[in-house]
């Protein structure tokens, strides 16, 4: 009927099929003809389905360095199911502006909203917002967080015997006795279905790990560098477990990792008679090659045999977020609300790429298994931690006695940090603006009385914590307050009563000898005379419209009279400080530094600057060590790293759990195997990472080249084979100009190299191979420039990260997103440049794990494009410096 579907609400109780007559009207009593030829009274309802497609465009230039997450990436997360027309869900729900997402196209960055005639007007509002480029909000599902909270509660209140070894991870590692592992499993030679090629150097190590996993009473760990056969070992383990009638839960941090295992199973054809896989997750994010295993294709919705089929499946797969949609998980949680305990449904949990899985992600699926297999490489990227998430935790942090570290306490520590930092480190400002060497700024900061209370406790504790040399540099701090009945003085500060200042008592003269002054802001508003008492050479911060105050003019006059410099310079610095006061806070400054320190955990020297700033931020009058240690040991590391090597303790605490110190060496060794050989990349490509990242203190190396690797990676492409050099890993020196997070000249050269390879690949008639090229960069701004060029070159204007040109597939990613993937050719644009002969600051590029990932994706050819002297002469990254000294260079 005009393309519309009609739902008929029958008034008859008999089951019949109906044919609508032509004169029916929605909402009215009408007639329909049954299959028995009779007319029946019915009510007709139109269900007119419509779709609105919204394309999200990542246009804005990011201020920060982090390359992993673009703002629009969050809209395509597995746990985002709705869009909102207003910021708050409650308001949007009340106004009918909550829109369920029907599907997501991550390649074209399109979200499809499903609606019907009921919320047609609301849909129009959302469409209007999109057309006017107004804000559209996502509604993040808190289901994962609720499940994490539930999992911890389950372990505390009603653990099962099968959960004993998970609980032990939080206990004192010195007092735990782990069960022994007997790896003598009777796997006959003829029973190995995948690990059966004697030419593979690591074959026996892979087999030994499978034996350990089959016999472990709790955990098993497989470590291996890129391309070492970790996935192949997982395939064999899956087969051997299923042969023994075990049920497996396979998870990982990315869809690529999970789908890779299923694709390999399908290729090997071993799933046909033994393995019954189910893939849980968004069908639009799952590889097309294994979409047949997607749960909706295996089990139709509302199928009466759903439980039976799920129970029959012996391999259930999904990402850490996607697996939470497992129907039996959800059913168990529903029962748990009635105080029924969780039952481990699976014999084994296998986590691939576990170096990117945090403990809180691990804990949920872990409860549904009896044994846990962790596979990964701690020399690659760690879990991505949102600075804002850590910041929220720090804003609610408690001290060791479980008392809140109040917002005023946080402000007191932040103001003290900020002003001490500017006071002690003003030399760089003097150098940049050519100020007199003897010029030393002095600051006055109005704060409320509650902050002053904290400062009175904090300043002497901070001073006493310093070594003698640093005490001599510590500024003299004055506090003007009504909180005391008499003046007080110590080596580090003194307190002056407000009344003494107002009455011109002799003590008021002491303000002139101070370096920093904190004054009660409420009293400053009441008594204008207090403003006049601020010494003329003090810079006032944290004060709105200070530039209109009389003291500002006195300051201007003070310096102009001495003709020392242009006062505009000081005004600029005051603006910077005030911007920091308004836009930043204690939790923010702590959180991003903790993340940076964790990224540099394996780097010596460059950490000191972050550690020094962190030392200024951490309070000395309140002990936050336990909470800070919890933040760094739970939120930042992967479960693999926590258990394998433990976490460096930055804060003095007596807590020595397995999660923080790692498994005892003797217990870990019998559960662990390390693969040493790689089968992915040409030896020219693997050489640097092997020496830089995979050689231990004893000189033992991983990432060794398989004896067959150079023969396997032969090809006829000769662009990087000439008289001056011959290498599969080459640096092309491009002296471009960095513009924010972009470098147009490097993009031009990247496209030149790409086009040359595409022309060769498409002109080679002797092979039907489809080649893959990965274009990588550290920065999203550069990624956008490259994307614009690729769209024009491939004539695929709606594509986002996957393009095709003849026989060549082209993928575009930041370095953080490429982990777990590989390509025949990798072209890496570094972006950063320096206009001086010395290298500049590197930001997050100094992370050795990130560099390792970037260098180990290529199979046949690695091409690095960047300004050579900038990376050769800098002191931020010893790894980059070493790379420039060993790699072949094309000028």
C-alpha positions in Angstrom: 0.0 0.0 0.0 2.1 2.9 -1.3 5.2 1.2 -0.1 4.1 1.2 3.6 4.1 -1.7 6.0 0.9 -2.2 8.0 0.6 -3.9 11.3 -2.8 -5.3 12.0 -4.0 -5.6 15.6 -6.6 -8.4 15.4 -9.7 -8.4 17.4 -10.2 -12.0 16.6 -8.4 -14.6 18.7 -8.1 -17.0 15.7 -4.8 -17.2 13.8 -5.5 -16.0 10.3 -3.6 -14.1 7.6 -5.2 -10.9 6.2 -5.3 -8.8 3.1 -6.0 -5.1 3.7 -8.8 -3.4 1.7 -8.0 -0.2 -0.2 -10.1 2.0 2.0 -8.3 1.5 5.3 -7.1 4.5 7.3 -4.5 4.6 10.0 -5.9 4.6 13.5 -9.5 3.9 12.4 -11.6 0.8 12.6 -11.4 -0.8 9.2 -12.0 -4.1 7.5 -9.5 -6.7 6.3 -10.1 -9.9 4.4 -8.9 -13.1 6.0 -7.5 -16.2 4.2 -11.0 -17.7 4.7 -12.6 -15.0 2.6 -14.3 -13.4 5.6 -14.2 -9.7 6.5 -12.8 -8.8 10.0 -12.9 -5.7 12.0 -9.3 -4.4 12.7 -7.3 -1.4 13.5 -4.6 -0.4 11.1 -1.3 1.2 12.3 1.2 2.6 9.8 4.9 1.8 10.6 6.7 4.1 8.3 10.4 3.5 8.7 12.8 6.3 7.8 16.5 6.7 8.0 18.7 9.7 8.6 22.4 9.3 7.8 24.9 11.5 9.5 28.4 11.8 8.3 30.9 12.9 10.9 33.8 14.9 9.7 37.1 15.2 11.6 38.0 18.7 10.6 39.3 20.4 13.7 43.0 20.6 14.5 43.8 18.9 17.8 45.7 20.9 20.4 47.1 17.8 22.0 49.7 15.2 20.8 47.9 12.0 21.4 47.4 10.2 18.1 45.2 7.3 19.2 41.7 8.8 19.4 40.0 11.3 17.2 36.9 12.9 18.7 34.6 11.2 16.2 36.1 7.8 17.1 34.0 7.8 20.2 30.8 7.8 18.2 31.8 4.4 16.7 32.8 2.7 19.9 31.0 -0.6 20.6 29.3 0.8 23.7 27.7 3.8 22.0 24.1 3.0 20.9 22.3 6.3 20.9 22.8 9.9 19.8 21.3 12.8 21.7 20.0 16.2 20.6 20.9 17.7 24.0 24.0 17.2 26.2 22.2 15.4 29.1 20.4 12.1 28.5 17.5 13.0 30.9 16.8 16.2 29.1 17.0 14.6 25.7 14.8 11.8 26.7 12.1 14.2 28.1 12.1 16.1 24.8 12.1 13.0 22.6 15.7 13.7 21.3 17.2 10.3 22.0 17.9 8.5 18.7 18.9 4.8 18.6 21.7 4.0 16.1 20.7 1.5 13.5 24.2 0.9 12.1 27.6 2.5 11.8 29.9 2.7 8.8 33.3 3.2 10.2 34.9 3.5 6.8 32.7 6.3 5.6 32.2 7.7 9.1 28.4 7.5 8.7 25.9 6.9 11.5 22.4 5.8 10.4 19.6 6.7 12.7 16.4 4.6 12.6 13.1 6.3 13.3 9.4 6.2 12.4 6.5 8.5 12.2 6.2 8.8 15.9 9.4 10.8 16.3 9.4 12.3 12.9 9.5 15.9 14.2 12.3 15.1 16.6 14.2 13.6 13.6 13.8 16.8 11.8 15.3 18.7 14.7 18.3 16.4 14.7 18.6 16.8 10.9 18.5 20.5 11.3 21.2 20.4 14.0 23.4 18.4 11.6 22.8 20.8 8.7 23.6 23.8 10.8 26.7 22.1 12.1 25.5 22.4 15.7 26.5 20.0 18.3 25.2 16.4 18.3 26.0 14.4 21.5 26.6 10.7 22.0 25.2 8.8 24.9 27.9 6.5 26.3 26.5 3.3 27.6 27.7 2.7 31.2 27.0 -1.0 31.0 30.8 -1.9 30.9 31.5 0.2 34.0 28.5 -1.3 35.8 29.7 -4.8 34.9 33.2 -4.0 36.2 31.8 -2.8 39.5 29.6 -5.9 39.6 32.6 -8.1 39.0 34.6 -6.7 41.8 31.6 -6.9 44.1 31.1 -10.6 43.1 34.7 -11.4 44.0 34.3 -9.7 47.4 30.9 -10.9 48.4 30.3 -14.2 46.8 33.3 -15.7 45.0 33.3 -19.3 43.7 36.2 -21.8 44.1 37.0 -21.2 40.4 37.7 -17.5 41.2 40.3 -18.3 43.9 43.2 -17.5 41.6 41.8 -14.2 40.4 41.4 -13.1 44.0 45.0 -14.0 44.7 46.2 -11.4 42.2 45.3 -8.7 44.8 47.0 -10.5 47.7 50.5 -10.1 49.0 52.8 -11.8 46.5 55.2 -12.9 49.2 52.6 -15.0 51.0 51.0 -16.7 48.0 52.0 -20.3 47.0 50.9 -21.0 43.4 50.1 -24.5 42.3 52.8 -26.3 40.3 52.4 -26.8 36.5 53.0 -30.2 34.9 53.4 -29.6 31.1 53.8 -33.3 30.2 50.7 -33.6 28.1 50.4 -36.6 25.8 50.1 -34.7 22.5 51.2 -37.3 19.9 53.2 -36.1 16.9 50.3 -36.9 14.6 47.9 -34.9 16.7 49.5 -31.5 15.9 47.3 -30.1 13.2 48.9 -26.6 12.7 52.3 -26.7 14.5 53.7 -29.4 12.3 56.3 -27.7 10.1 59.8 -28.7 11.4 61.4 -25.8 9.4 60.0 -23.2 11.8 62.7 -22.4 14.3 60.2 -21.8 17.2 58.2 -24.9 16.6 59.2 -26.7 19.8 58.7 -23.5 21.9 55.2 -23.1 20.4 54.3 -26.7 21.2 55.7 -26.4 24.7 53.5 -23.4 25.3 50.4 -25.4 24.2 51.4 -28.2 26.6 51.7 -25.6 29.4 48.3 -24.1 28.6 46.7 -27.5 28.6 48.0 -28.4 32.0 48.1 -25.0 33.9 46.0 -24.8 37.0 45.5 -21.1 36.4 47.5 -18.8 34.1 49.7 -19.3 31.0 51.7 -16.5 29.2 52.8 -16.4 25.6 55.2 -13.6 24.7 56.5 -12.9 21.3 57.6 -10.0 19.0 55.7 -8.9 15.9 55.3 -11.7 13.3 56.6 -14.4 15.6 53.6 -16.8 15.3 51.5 -16.0 18.3 48.3 -16.3 16.4 49.4 -19.6 14.9 50.0 -20.9 18.4 46.6 -19.7 19.5 45.0 -21.7 16.6 46.8 -24.9 17.7 45.8 -24.3 21.3 42.1 -23.8 20.3 42.1 -27.1 18.4 43.8 -29.1 21.2 41.4 -27.7 23.8 38.3 -28.4 21.7 39.6 -31.9 21.1 39.5 -32.3 24.9 35.9 -31.1 25.0 36.8 -27.7 26.5 34.9 -24.5 25.9 36.8 -21.4 25.0 36.1 -17.6 25.3 38.4 -15.7 23.0 38.7 -12.0 23.5 41.0 -9.1 22.5 41.1 -5.3 22.4 40.4 -5.0 18.7 38.1 -6.5 16.1 41.1 -7.2 13.9 42.8 -9.4 16.5 39.7 -11.5 16.9 38.7 -11.7 13.3 42.3 -12.7 12.3 42.0 -15.9 14.5 38.6 -16.8 13.0 39.8 -16.1 9.4 42.8 -18.4 10.0 40.6 -21.1 11.4 38.4 -20.9 8.4 41.4 -21.0 6.0 42.8 -24.1 7.8 39.3 -25.7 7.5 39.7 -27.2 11.0 36.6 -25.6 12.3 34.3 -27.7 10.0 34.3 -30.8 12.1 35.4 -29.7 15.5 35.0 -26.0 16.2 31.6 -24.4 16.5 32.4 -20.6 16.6 30.1 -17.7 17.4 31.3 -14.1 16.9 29.7 -11.6 19.2 29.8 -7.9 18.1 28.5 -5.3 15.8 28.0 -6.9 12.4 29.2 -3.8 10.6 32.6 -4.0 12.4 33.2 -7.7 11.8 35.3 -8.9 8.8 33.2 -9.9 5.9 35.2 -13.1 5.6 33.7 -14.5 8.9 30.4 -12.7 9.1 28.7 -16.1 8.9 29.8 -16.7 12.5 28.2 -13.5 13.8 25.7 -14.4 16.5 22.7 -13.0 14.7 23.5 -15.1 11.6 24.0 -18.2 13.8 21.1 -17.7 16.1 18.0 -15.8 14.8 16.6 -13.3 17.2 14.1 -14.7 19.7 15.0 -18.3 18.6 13.6 -20.8 21.1 16.8 -22.8 20.8 19.1 -19.8 21.6 20.4 -21.2 24.9 20.9 -24.6 23.3 23.0 -23.3 20.5 25.0 -21.0 22.7 25.8 -23.9 25.1 26.8 -26.1 22.1 29.2 -23.5 20.8 32.8 -24.3 22.0 34.4 -21.0 20.8 32.8 -17.7 21.6 34.7 -14.6 20.4 34.4 -10.9 20.8 36.3 -7.8 21.8 36.5 -6.8 25.4 33.5 -4.6 25.0 31.6 -6.7 22.5 31.8 -9.9 24.5 29.7 -8.2 27.2 26.7 -8.6 24.9 27.0 -12.3 25.2 23.3 -13.4 26.0 24.4 -15.7 28.8 26.5 -13.0 30.4 23.5 -10.6 30.3 21.2 -13.3 31.7 23.7 -14.1 34.5 23.8 -10.4 35.4 20.0 -10.3 35.4 19.9 -13.3 37.7 22.6 -11.7 39.9 20.3 -8.9 40.7 18.3 -11.6 42.5 21.5 -12.5 44.3 22.3 -15.6 42.2 26.1 -16.1 41.7 27.9 -16.2 38.4 28.9 -19.6 37.1 32.0 -19.9 34.9 30.7 -21.0 31.6 34.0 -21.6 29.9 37.1 -23.7 30.7 39.5 -21.2 29.2 39.7 -17.4 28.5 42.3 -16.6 25.8 43.2 -12.9 25.4 45.0 -12.0 22.2 46.9 -8.7 22.2 46.7 -8.7 25.9 49.3 -5.9 26.1 46.4 -3.6 25.3 44.0 -5.0 27.9 43.7 -3.4 31.3 42.9 -5.3 34.5 39.4 -3.8 34.7 38.7 -5.0 31.2 40.1 -8.4 32.0 38.1 -9.0 35.2 34.6 -9.3 33.6 35.2 -12.2 31.1 37.7 -13.7 33.6 34.8 -14.5 36.0 33.2 -16.6 33.3 36.3 -18.8 32.9 38.3 -21.3 35.0 41.7 -20.7 33.4 43.3 -17.7 31.7 45.7 -17.5 28.8 47.4 -14.2 28.0 49.1 -13.6 24.7 51.0 -10.4 23.7 54.1 -8.3 23.6 54.8 -5.7 26.3 57.3 -4.0 24.0 54.3 -2.8 21.9 51.7 -0.3 22.8 50.0 -0.3 26.2 46.3 0.2 26.7 45.1 3.6 25.7 44.2 5.5 28.9 42.0 8.6 28.7 43.5 11.4 30.7 40.0 12.6 31.5 39.1 9.2 33.1 42.2 9.3 35.3 41.4 13.0 36.1 37.9 12.1 37.3 39.4 9.5 39.6 41.9 12.0 41.0 39.2 14.6 41.6 37.6 12.2 44.1 40.9 10.8 45.5 41.2 9.9 49.2 44.2 9.9 51.4 45.6 6.8 53.2 43.1 7.3 56.0 40.3 7.3 53.5 39.5 11.0 53.9 38.7 13.1 50.8 41.4 15.2 49.3 39.1 18.2 49.0 38.8 20.5 46.0 40.3 23.4 48.1 43.2 21.2 49.0 43.7 20.4 45.3 43.5 24.1 44.4 46.1 24.9 47.1 48.5 22.4 45.8 47.9 23.5 42.2 48.5 27.2 43.0 51.6 26.4 44.9 52.9 24.2 42.1 52.1 26.8 39.4 53.7 29.8 41.2 56.7 27.8 42.5 57.3 26.5 38.9 57.2 30.0 37.4 59.3 31.5 40.2 62.0 28.8 40.1 62.0 28.3 36.4 61.6 31.9 35.1 65.0 31.7 33.4 63.5 30.3 30.2 61.2 33.4 30.0 64.2 35.7 30.6 66.1 33.9 27.8 63.2 33.9 25.3 62.4 37.6 25.9 65.9 38.8 26.6 65.1 40.1 30.0 67.8 41.2 32.5 69.5 38.3 34.1 68.8 39.6 37.6 65.1 40.0 36.9 63.1 37.7 39.2 59.3 38.0 39.2 57.3 38.1 42.4 53.7 36.9 42.6 50.6 37.7 44.6 47.7 35.3 44.4 44.3 36.0 46.1 42.7 32.8 47.3 39.8 31.9 49.6 40.2 31.3 53.3 39.8 27.5 53.0 42.7 27.3 50.6 44.8 29.5 53.0 44.1 26.9 55.7 45.6 24.2 53.5 48.6 26.3 52.5 49.5 27.0 56.2 49.8 23.2 56.6 51.4 22.4 53.3 54.1 25.0 52.9 56.3 24.0 55.9 55.9 20.3 55.1 57.0 21.0 51.5 60.0 23.0 52.7 61.1 20.4 55.1 60.9 17.6 52.5 63.6 19.4 50.4 67.4 18.7 50.5 69.5 21.5 51.8 70.5 22.8 48.4 66.9 23.1 47.3 65.9 24.8 50.5 68.3 27.7 49.6 66.4 28.2 46.4 62.9 28.0 48.0 61.1 31.4 47.9 60.0 33.2 51.0 56.2 33.0 51.1 53.9 35.4 52.9 50.3 34.6 53.8 47.9 37.4 54.7 44.9 36.0 56.7 42.4 36.7 59.4 42.6 33.0 60.5 45.3 33.6 63.1 45.4 35.6 66.3 49.1 36.5 66.1 51.8 36.7 63.5 53.8 33.6 62.8 57.2 33.1 61.1 59.2 30.0 60.0 62.2 29.5 57.6 59.8 29.0 54.7 57.0 31.4 55.3 55.3 33.8 57.6 51.7 34.7 58.3 50.5 38.3 58.9 47.2 39.2 60.4 44.9 41.2 58.2 44.4 43.8 61.0 48.2 44.5 61.1 48.1 45.3 57.3 45.0 47.5 57.7 46.5 49.4 60.7 49.9 49.9 59.2 51.6 47.9 61.9 55.3 47.3 61.5 54.7 43.7 60.5 53.1 44.9 57.3 56.6 45.9 56.0 57.5 42.2 55.8 55.4 41.9 52.6 58.2 43.6 50.7 60.7 40.9 51.6 58.4 38.1 50.2 58.8 36.3 46.9 55.2 34.9 46.9 52.2 36.3 48.7 48.8 34.5 49.2 46.1 36.8 50.4 42.5 36.2 51.5 40.4 37.1 48.5 37.2 37.8 50.5 39.1 40.3 52.7 40.6 41.8 49.5 37.1 42.6 48.2 36.0 44.1 51.6 39.1 46.4 52.1 40.4 48.3 49.1 43.3 49.5 51.1 44.7 45.9 51.0 45.2 46.3 47.3 47.3 49.3 47.9 49.5 47.3 50.4 50.5 44.8 47.7 54.1 45.8 46.8 54.4 47.6 43.5 56.7 45.1 41.9 54.4 42.1 42.5 52.5 40.4 39.6 48.9 39.6 40.6 47.5 36.4 39.3 44.1 34.7 39.7 42.4 38.1 39.8 39.8 39.1 37.2 40.3 42.5 35.5 43.5 43.0 37.3 44.8 45.1 34.4 42.2 47.7 35.4 43.3 47.8 39.0 45.5 50.5 40.5 48.2 48.0 41.5 48.6 47.1 37.8 49.4 50.7 36.9 51.8 50.9 39.8 53.6 47.8 38.6 53.8 49.2 35.1 55.2 52.5 36.5 57.7 50.5 38.6 59.3 48.8 35.7 59.0 51.6 33.2 60.7 54.0 35.6 63.7 51.6 35.7 63.6 51.2 31.9 64.4 47.6 32.2 62.2 46.2 29.5 58.9 46.5 27.7 56.2 45.8 30.2 54.0 44.1 27.5 56.2 41.1 28.0 55.1 40.8 31.6 51.5 41.3 30.6 51.7 38.3 28.2 53.2 36.1 30.9 50.5 37.1 33.4 47.9 36.2 30.8 49.5 32.8 30.3 49.5 32.2 34.1 45.9 33.3 34.4 44.9 31.0 31.5 46.5 28.1 33.3 44.7 29.0 36.5 41.3 29.1 34.8 41.7 26.2 32.3 43.7 23.7 34.2 43.6 22.1 37.7 45.5 19.8 40.0 43.9 16.6 38.8 44.5 17.4 35.1 48.2 18.2 35.7 48.7 15.0 37.6 46.8 12.7 35.2 48.6 13.5 32.0 52.0 13.4 33.7 51.3 10.0 35.2 50.4 8.8 31.7 53.6 10.2 30.2 55.7 8.7 32.9 54.2 5.4 32.3 54.8 5.6 28.6 58.5 6.4 29.4 58.8 3.7 32.0 61.6 2.0 30.0 63.4 5.2 29.2 66.1 6.7 31.5 67.0 10.3 31.7 64.0 11.9 29.9 61.6 11.1 32.8 63.2 13.5 35.2 61.4 16.6 34.0 58.0 14.9 34.5 59.1 13.4 37.9 60.2 16.9 39.1 56.9 18.5 38.2 55.0 15.6 39.7 56.9 16.1 42.9 55.8 19.7 43.1 52.2 18.7 42.5 51.9 15.9 45.1 51.0 17.2 48.6 53.4 16.7 51.4 51.0 17.4 54.3 48.6 14.7 53.2 49.6 11.1 52.3 48.0 10.0 49.0 50.5 7.2 48.3 48.0 4.3 48.3 45.4 6.0 46.1 48.1 7.2 43.7 49.7 3.8 43.5 46.2 2.3 42.8 45.7 4.8 40.0 49.0 3.9 38.3 48.9 0.2 38.8 45.3 -0.4 37.7 44.4 2.3 35.2 47.6 2.4 33.2 49.3 -1.0 32.6 48.0 -4.0 30.8 47.1 -7.2 32.6 50.0 -8.9 30.8 52.6 -6.4 32.0 51.2 -6.3 35.5 51.6 -10.1 35.9 54.7 -10.5 33.8 57.0 -7.8 35.2 55.0 -5.8 37.7 54.7 -2.0 37.8 57.4 0.4 38.9 56.2 1.9 42.2 56.4 5.7 42.1 54.8 6.3 45.5 56.0 5.0 48.8 53.6 2.3 49.8 53.7 -1.1 51.5 51.2 -2.8 49.1 52.9 -5.7 47.3 50.2 -7.5 45.4 50.8 -9.7 42.4 49.2 -7.1 40.2 51.8 -4.6 41.3 55.0 -6.8 41.6 54.2 -9.4 39.1 54.2 -13.2 39.4 57.1 -14.6 41.5 59.8 -15.5 39.0 59.8 -19.2 39.7 56.0 -19.4 39.2 56.0 -17.2 36.2 58.8 -19.1 34.4 57.0 -22.4 34.4 53.9 -20.7 32.9 55.6 -18.6 30.3 57.2 -19.1 26.9 58.8 -16.6 24.6 59.0 -16.8 20.9 62.3 -15.6 19.4 61.9 -15.7 15.6 59.9 -13.6 13.3 58.4 -14.6 10.0 56.9 -11.3 8.8 59.5 -8.7 7.7 62.7 -8.6 5.6 65.8 -8.7 7.7 66.7 -5.0 6.8 63.4 -4.0 8.5 63.7 -6.1 11.6 67.4 -5.3 12.4 66.9 -2.1 14.2 64.0 -3.1 16.4 65.8 -6.4 17.3 68.8 -4.5 18.6 67.0 -1.6 20.1 63.9 -3.2 21.7 64.3 -7.0 21.8 67.8 -7.5 23.2 67.9 -8.0 26.9 70.7 -7.1 29.4 72.3 -10.5 28.9 72.5 -9.9 25.1 69.8 -12.5 24.3 67.7 -11.3 21.4 64.1 -11.9 20.2 62.8 -10.8 16.8 65.5 -13.0 15.2 65.0 -13.6 11.5 63.8 -16.9 10.3 66.2 -18.6 8.0 63.7 -18.5 5.2 62.6 -14.8 5.6 64.8 -13.2 3.0 63.9 -15.8 0.4 60.2 -15.5 1.2 60.3 -11.6 1.0 62.1 -11.4 -2.4 60.6 -9.1 -5.0 61.6 -7.1 -8.1 60.8 -3.6 -7.0 64.1 -1.7 -7.4 63.3 1.9 -6.4 65.4 1.7 -3.2 68.2 -0.4 -4.8 70.8 1.9 -6.3 74.5 2.7 -6.2 74.4 4.7 -3.0 72.4 2.2 -1.0 70.4 -0.9 -1.1 67.9 -1.4 1.7 64.4 -2.5 2.5 64.4 0.1 5.3 65.2 3.6 4.1 64.9 7.2 5.5 64.0 9.9 2.9 65.3 13.2 4.2 62.7 15.9 3.6 63.3 19.4 4.9 59.7 20.4 5.2 58.0 23.0 7.4 55.9 21.8 10.4 52.6 23.7 10.6 50.9 22.6 13.8 50.5 18.9 13.5 50.9 18.9 9.7 53.8 18.9 7.2 52.6 19.4 3.6 56.0 18.8 2.0 56.2 15.4 3.6 52.7 14.6 2.3 53.8 15.5 -1.2 56.8 13.1 -0.9 54.7 10.4 0.6 52.3 10.5 -2.4 55.3 10.4 -4.8 56.6 7.2 -3.2 53.1 5.7 -3.1 52.4 6.5 -6.8 55.7 5.0 -7.8 54.8 1.7 -6.1 51.3 1.6 -7.4 52.5 2.1 -10.9 55.0 -0.7 -10.5 52.4 -3.0 -8.9 49.8 -2.4 -11.5 52.2 -2.8 -14.4 53.5 -6.2 -13.1 51.6 -8.8 -15.1 53.4 -11.9 -13.7 51.5 -11.9 -10.4 47.8 -11.6 -9.3 48.9 -10.6 -5.8 47.0 -7.7 -4.4 49.5 -5.5 -2.5 48.9 -3.5 0.6 50.5 -0.2 1.5 50.1 1.4 4.9 50.4 5.2 5.1 51.2 6.0 8.7 51.8 9.1 10.8 51.9 10.1 14.4 49.5 13.0 14.1 45.8 13.3 13.1 46.4 16.6 11.4 48.9 15.0 9.1 46.5 12.1 8.7 43.8 14.5 7.4 46.2 16.0 4.8 47.1 12.5 3.5 43.4 11.5 3.5 42.6 14.5 1.3 45.3 13.5 -1.2 44.3 9.8 -1.2 40.7 10.6 -1.9 41.6 12.6 -5.0 44.2 10.0 -6.1 41.9 7.0 -5.8 38.7 8.9 -6.7 37.1 7.5 -3.6 35.9 10.7 -2.0 33.8 9.1 0.7 36.5 6.8 2.0 38.2 7.4 5.4 41.0 5.0 5.9 40.8 2.3 3.3 41.4 3.0 -0.4 42.2 1.0 -3.5 44.1 1.7 -6.7 44.2 -1.2 -9.1 46.1 -4.0 -7.5 47.0 -2.0 -4.4 45.0 -1.6 -1.2 45.9 1.5 0.7 45.3 1.9 4.4 45.7 5.1 6.4 46.2 5.2 10.1 48.0 6.9 13.0 50.6 4.7 14.5 48.5 3.9 17.5 45.8 2.3 15.4 48.0 0.0 13.3 49.0 -2.4 16.1 48.0 -5.9 15.3 48.1 -5.2 11.6 50.7 -5.5 8.8 51.3 -4.3 5.3 53.6 -5.1 2.4 54.9 -1.6 2.3 54.8 1.0 5.1 55.4 4.7 4.5 55.8 6.7 7.7 55.6 10.5 7.9 57.2 11.9 11.0 56.0 15.6 10.7 58.2 17.2 13.3 60.8 19.7 12.1 63.2 22.2 13.7 64.4 25.5 12.2 67.7 25.3 14.2 70.6 22.9 13.9 69.4 21.3 17.2 66.4 19.0 17.3 63.2 20.2 18.9 60.8 18.8 21.6 59.2 15.5 20.6 56.1 15.3 22.8 54.7 11.8 22.8 56.9 10.6 20.0 59.6 9.7 22.5 57.6 6.6 23.5 59.8 3.6 22.5 56.8 1.3 22.3 55.1 3.5 19.8 58.2 3.7 17.6 58.6 -0.1 17.8 55.0 -0.6 16.5 55.6 1.9 13.6 58.8 0.1 12.5 57.5 -3.5 12.6 54.4 -3.4 10.4 56.2 -3.7 7.0 56.8 -7.0 5.3 58.7 -6.0 2.2 59.6 -2.3 2.4 59.8 0.4 5.1 60.0 4.0 4.1 60.4 6.8 6.7 59.9 10.4 5.6 61.2 13.1 7.9 63.7 15.9 8.6 66.9 13.9 9.4 68.9 16.5 11.3 66.0 17.2 13.6 65.8 13.6 14.7 69.6 13.1 14.7 70.5 16.1 16.9 67.6 16.0 19.4 68.0 14.7 23.0 64.4 13.7 23.6 64.5 10.2 22.2 67.6 8.1 22.2 65.7 5.5 20.1 65.2 8.0 17.2 68.8 9.2 17.5 70.0 5.6 17.1 67.7 5.0 14.2 69.1 7.9 12.2 72.6 6.5 12.7 71.8 3.0 11.5 69.2 3.3 8.7 70.0 3.9 5.0 69.3 7.6 4.1 68.2 9.0 0.8 69.0 12.8 0.7 
